């Protein structure tokens, strides 16, 4: 899995509960015959428990019209959904017009689960030719698999051969060492072999541009976030304070940390508002990597576009290892799978961009992940706001610290990244479902929604 697969441009507020269901709904809509007369969608498990707060119902009805998260204009999404709800009519991608009332045709089944993953969806369509039915699973990061567990964007195809395959961090380090390559360069060569037609340079530039654009929108927008918690955007006011401090030449030794907090807040406030965001590796943790990249770009002497590429390539290697050997899904691992994974990826990326050895890069990732183990996912009101937004700011600062700690050593350390990943997987399996994106425990039940 390469960086252009792992970093996906989509819409907020959730990669698993918004982006994935939209992709699944669009795929199902593309299968429907001309004589279709009615469609219904059924949401299970975590999708049902926190789906309304994560806009899963809106994502489904937009997906059924053919909307895609990578091309949908977030500013149009609300109007499109409101029109469908008001008219109780759905226009499929092929032009069929169906009666469709989201209040009854999108069914939430919080006490039921489909067999492969807690984020399950099932679509049913009827027509003169019979019934068309499909199940899908949104497995985190915007990735969707069908009822046989095959990825939608690679259904029926095996993984493309690459010159330096790796399944875990130990194999990554071994293969990179044997080839005399940095982790970033190994990923670059694998990507070129797996997707010879892709322009990796342009793709990485597009990802970084989308991250910067998301932060810029978050720095400019004001007011309350949607959803009823009355959470106010803090990034614009913080920006004004930091700019005033800079103009006054304030010598605050921790000033850089305030800027990191700012960028993380800006991205995740924009995500919570349903804006355009890069899954990195999920939407709920989308602010950590951009904040660390902004830190590199602004505060590191000699920062360059080549360094940004190195950052993203090394980060993608770590994300692929975690996704393969554990999960990046909050509904499966808790927030350790989202913020923990993003923190590890950002730490590795920054260590690589700063010239770290492969051993130091792996060490940075391990530090970032180890110190997020056990982190629960308990969003208040089912919204990606509290504690999610602040958690990204803390995670970004932690990632930078992890990189710096690793670079002060020689890469030798007691706990390996693979051991930390295995521990996260085991912890996620042991963790009560209440703390895995269900809003049935933790802050979600101890914070009054008013």
N, C-alpha and C positions, 0 to 999 in steps of 0.2 A: 504494500500500500504506500503510495507516494504522497508528496505534499499537496498536489493538486486534487487528490482524492480526499485527504484528511481535512484540509482547509476549504470549506465550501461557503460560498456567498449565498445568504438567504435572508430570512426575515425573522424578527423576534415574535414572541419572547422565549421560545424553547425549541431546540433542535429536535428533541425526541417527541415533544407533545404538539409542536406546531409544524415544523419543517417536514418531519417524517410523515405525519398523517396527510399533509397536503400532497406529498409525492405519491403516497399510496392511493389516495383518492383519484388523482390524475391518471395514474396507471390503470385503475379499475375502469374509469370512464372511457379510456381508450379501447377497452375490450368490448364495450357494449354494442349489441347488434342494432340495426336501424329500427327494429320493431319494439324497442324497450318502452315500457309504459310506466314503470315505477321503480324507484331506487330508495334503499334505506341503508344507513350506516350504524354499526354497533360498536361501541367502545368498551373495552374491558380493563380490569385491573387499575393500574396507575393512571392510564389515560382517562378512565371514567372518574376516578377519585379527584384528580386535580385538573381535569380537562377544561372545565369552564374558566378557571383562572389562567390557564395556559393558552386559551383561545383555540383549543383543539376542535371544537365544533365549527368555528369560523374557518379554520384551515381546511376541514373536510368539505364544507360546502363550496369553498373557493376552488379546491382541487377538483371537485366534480365538474366544474365549468372548464377545466383544463388549465387553470392557473398553476404556475410553477414558482417555487420560492426564490429561484435564482433570477427570474425575470419579472416577477410581480412588483409593481410599484407600491411600496407600503402606504403611500398617501391615497391610493385608490382602493385599498383593501376594505376599509370600513364602509365606504359608499357602496361597493359591490355587494358586501354581505348584507347591508341594511336593505338594499333593493330586493334581494332574494327573499329575505324574511318578510318584507312588506307585501310582496306580490305572491309569495308562496308558490313560486315557480322557478324552475331550474332549466337553464339552457346548456345542454351538453356540448362538448367540443365539436361533435359532428352536426350540431344544429337542432337536435331533437329537443322539444320543449315538454317538460314534465311537471306535473303538480309535485311540489316538494315543500313541506313545512318543517323547517329545522327543529321546531319544538317537539315534533312527534316522529319525524323520520330520521333523526339522529338520536339513538337510544344509548343511554349511559347504563352500564352494567357493572357497578363497582364491586359487587360480591362474587363476580365470576371472573375466570381467567382462561385464556387460550393456552395451549400446552407449551409453546416454545419460549415465551417471554411475557412479562407482565404488561408490556405495552402492546397489546393486541387490538387489531381492528378486523371487523368482518363486514363486507359489503354484500348486499343482496339486491338483485335486479330481476324484475319479472316482465314478461311480454308474451306476445302470442306464440313465440317459439319456445317458451319455457322459462326456467329460472337460471340465472347466472350468479354464481356465488364465489367469492374469493376471500381468503384470510391473509392478513399482512401483519408484520411486526416491525415496530419502530424501535431499533435496538441501540439508539444513542448516536449523537453527532449528525443527525439527519440521514443516517443509513437505514434502509428498509430492506427486509427480506420477505420472500413469499412463504407460503405455508410449508414448503419443503426446505426452508432455511437458506434459499439461494438469494444472493443480492439482486435487487431489481436491475441495477445497472451492469450486471455481469451474469445474468441468469443463464445457466446451462454451460457457461464457459469456465474453464479452470484458470488459475492464476497464470499470468504471462511469465515466461522464463526471464530471469534476470541474471547478470553475471555474478552478483554477490548476494545470494539469498541469506536471510537470517530470520530465525524464529524468536530469539531472545537476545538479551544484552550480551551474554557471554559469547554467543556466536557472532554478534555484530562486532565486538572487539577483536575476536580472533580473525575474522575475515578481513577486517580493515587493516589489522596488523600484517597479515600475510600479503595483502595487496599493496601495502605501503600507502594507504589512503586515509585521509581524515574521514570521520563519520559523515560529514556533509558531502564530501566528494563521492563517497561510496553510494549515498542516496541519489546523488545527481546521475551517476552512471546507471544505476538500476532504473531510474525513471526514464532515461533516454532509451534504454533497451526495451522496457515494457511498453512505452508509448512513443515510438519513433517519430510520429507525426506531430507530437505536442511541442509547442515552444515553451520550454520550462522557464526561461528567462522572463518572457512576457507574462506567463501565468503567475509567477511569484511577484512580479511587479504589480499585477492587477490585485493580488491578495493584499499586499501592503497598502496600495492606494485605497482599497475598500476599508481597511482598518483605519487609516487616517481620516477618511471621509466620515466614517461612523463616529469617531472621536470628535471631529469638528462639529457635526450636527449636535452631539450631546453637549458640547461646550456652549452652543448657541441657544438651544431650546430651554424654555423656562416653564414654570407652572407645575401642576400636580401630574403624577403618573396615573394612567387609567387603572380601574379595578376596585376602587372604593376604600383603599387603605389610607388615602390622602397623603401618600408619600410625595414630598416635594423634591424636584430636581435640585441637587446641590452643586453640580459642577459649574454652572455659570458664575455663581457668587464666589466660589472658591477660586475660579480663574481670575476674577477681578482682584481679589486679595493678593494672589501670587504675583500678578502683573504689577500691582502697586508696590509690593515688596521688592521686586526686581528693579523697578524704577528708582527706588530709594537706596539701592545697593545694600540691602539688608544682608548681613553676613551669616544668617542662620546656617549652621553646619549641617542641619538635616533638611534643608530646603529642597533638595532633589527628591526626598521621600514624599514631600507634599505634592510635587508634580506627578510622581508615579500614582499616588492616590487619585489625583485629579483625572488622569487619563483613564484609569480603570473605572472610576465612577461615571465618567462621561459615556463610555462605551456601554456599560450595563444599564444605565438609565435609558439610553436610546434603545437598547434591546428590550427593556421592560415596556417601552412605549410601542413596540411592534415595528421598529425601524429596521433598516438594512444593516446586517451584521455578518461577520465572518464566524462560522462555527470553529472554535479553536480550543479544544476539539469539540466543544458543545456551546450552545448559546448561553446557558446558565453560567459558564466559566469563560465567556468570550472576551472579558476585559483584561485578563491576566497577560496573555502574550502580547497584545497591542501595547499595553502599558510598559512592559519590559522592553519592547522594541522602541517605543518613544524615548524611554530612558537612554537606550543605546544611541539613538539618533541625536539626542540633544546634549547629553552629558559626557559621552565618550569621545575623547580627542581622536580624530582620524576615522570616525564612523563613516561608512560608505555604503552604496547600494550593494556592493559585493558582500559586505558584512551582513546586511539584511538577508541576503540569499542564504548565506552560511547559517544564520540564526534559524531561518524557517526550515532548511533542509535537516539540520540536526534535531530540531524540535519534532519534525515529522517522524524521524526514526524512533524517537522515544514514544510518541503517540501510537505508532504502529505496534510496537512491542506491548504496550499496555492494553491496547484494544484486542490484540491476539490472545494474550495470556490472562487477562482479567476482563475488564469492561470499562467503557467510558460513560456508561448509562447510570444516571442518578437513581433510576427506578430499580436498578439491579445492584449497585454498589453503594448507594448513598452518595453524599457530596464528595467523598474521597475519590470517587470515580470521575467526577467532573473537575472540581477545583484542584484536587490532588493531582490529577493527570495534567491539567493545564500548568500547574506550578512546576511539575517535573519537566515538562516540555520547555517552558520558558527558561528555567534554570539551565537546562542543557543547551538551548539555543544561544543564550547569552554567553555562557562559558565558551562555546565554540566561536562565537563572533569576536570574543576577546582574546582569541588565540590559544585557548586551552588545548591540552592534549586529549586524545580519545579517552584515556582513563579519567581525566579531570571532568570531561563532559558527562561521562557515565556517573561519576561521583556526584556531580551537581544534580543530575536527575534523581538519583537515589535520595539525596538530602531533601529535595523538594517534595518527593512523594512520602518519604518516611514520616515527615512531620505534619502530614495531613491524614494519616491513617486513623480510621474510626470516625471521620467527619460525617455527620448525618445530613440528610436532605429533608428538612422539615419546613418548607415555605409557608409562611403565614398567609392564609386565605387562598392557598394554591397558586399564588402569584410569584413571579420571579423577581421579587423586590426585597423582602425582609426574610432572611438575612443576606440574600444572594448578592445584592449590589455591593455592600460593604465587604462581604467575604472576598470579592474579587480584588478590592484594594489591598486587603491584608495578604491575599495570595500572591499578588504581584510583588509586593515588598519582600515577601518571604522567598520568592523565586530569585530575586536579585541577590539577597543575602546568601542563598544556597550556592549560587554561582561564585560569589566572592569567597565563601568558605572553601569551596573546592579548588579554586585557583590559588589559594594560599597553601595548599598541600601538593603532593606529588601524584595524586590519583589513587594512592593506597588507602583502603578503608575497610572496616570490619564487615559491614552489611552491604551486600551487592544490590544492584537495582532489581535483579531477578528475584532475590529474596523479598524485597519490599513489594514487588508486584504480586508475588504469591501470597504474601501476608494480606494485601488489600483484597485479593480474591477470596481468601478464607474469611476475612472479617466481614466482607459483604454478604457472604453466604450465611454467616452466623447472625448478622444484624437483623433485628426485628423489622418486619415489613412496614411498621409504623414510621420508621425513620428513612424510608426509601421512596421519597417523592409521592407520598400519599396524603400528607397534611393530617395524619391521624395521631401524631405524637410530637414531642419536643416543643419548640417555639410555636408551632402551628396551633397547639391547644392551650398554651400558657400565655399567649399574647392576645389580649382582647381586641377584636376587630372593630374599632370605632374611631 
